[in-house]
Amino acid sequence: MQPFKRKVIYLGGFDPRGARFYHGLLAEQVVAHNATADPAAQLSLGNRRKVGANAGWTVTAATGAMVAEHEFLVWDDLVRRHWINRPPALLWHAIIAYAQVFMHLDPALQRRVPRGSLITLYFPGAAVLGLPLLLVVLGWGLGRHWLSDGLALALALIAGVGLAVWLVKKLHSLWLLRFVIFNDLLARRRVDPAVWDRIDAFAARIEAVFSEDWDEVLFITHSNGSILSVPVMARVLQRLAGNIPPHFALVTLGGCIQLLAARRDAAWFAADLDVLGQGGFCWLDIGSLTDGACVPLVSPCIGRAVERPAGLVQMSPRWFRYCDAAKYAARRRDKYLTHFDYLRRLDRASALDYLGLTAAARPLAASIAAFEAEQHD
């Protein structure tokens, strides 16, 4: 029996951790899967290796029914170039980024974005810029009744900034703040020029894969990777004159394309979305309603002439169906953890968790059908 041969091209989010971390994360999922799976359904994960400028590893089924070659598209080095650590620089760039967001985010399109996603967009700015000021003013106003003005102001500054820093770290808002800053630069085409070179290289790599012998090719993106997938796919479509092979699919996990699509000053991004809207390829968009760091069940092509591309399928997993109630409640409180659940195998397997998508001996259409059947179990 010939195995089902799948090529997985993975583009991660705005994360300075590289292939080592994501290979390790997948290893954990394979172990969790094998702990409960029948011997015939066991999976094996190969070592991490170089694949040209990228990294790769292989997942195989014990029965030999499936082999998946994963290629991790490397851009964590570029993330580290944009990863601002110095607090004064982070504060200054945050002020600029949020000023641009307020000036250029289309109000009509913003109203179509779920409230939870907007809270996630604006909270880091409020926490870093507004909360310290509010706490300082309140603390000084109360403290000056018992202390001198100077001492009250000093203590208020220490308490206000300290509490704000604690809250920001607890809610992973510094990562979100850097995310907002990077995507503002991307919208205005102010990122390091190497980003555009890397996007061109990713598009060329995907085109090259189409000449290889695969039963299925999945371009899987997560988080900020979904935004970068737009210019990548626009370039692929232009290279192939719109003729994408039928065994290809784009999969966006926890995507946030809509936040850039709603920027009136990102004309280049709108043009690329128009190219994707005419593409006709399979596009599976998965976003959880409990994940504030994505924009679930809103078309990625929001505001464009073709808002729902012909091949677009959107689904929202309910994580409570795949783990016990207490664990689900704990996960919901950790938004950072929830945002990475697309890449995990929870207590109960799903046809659209990461292993269900990439390690099953069936095409994507069958996984989608299996997921729909799960919802009626």
Summary of the structure (lengths in Angstrom):
residues: 377
radius of gyration: 22.2
end to end distance: 31.4
largest distance: 83.5
contacts: 1239
relative contact order: 0.13
helix: 53%
strand: 14%
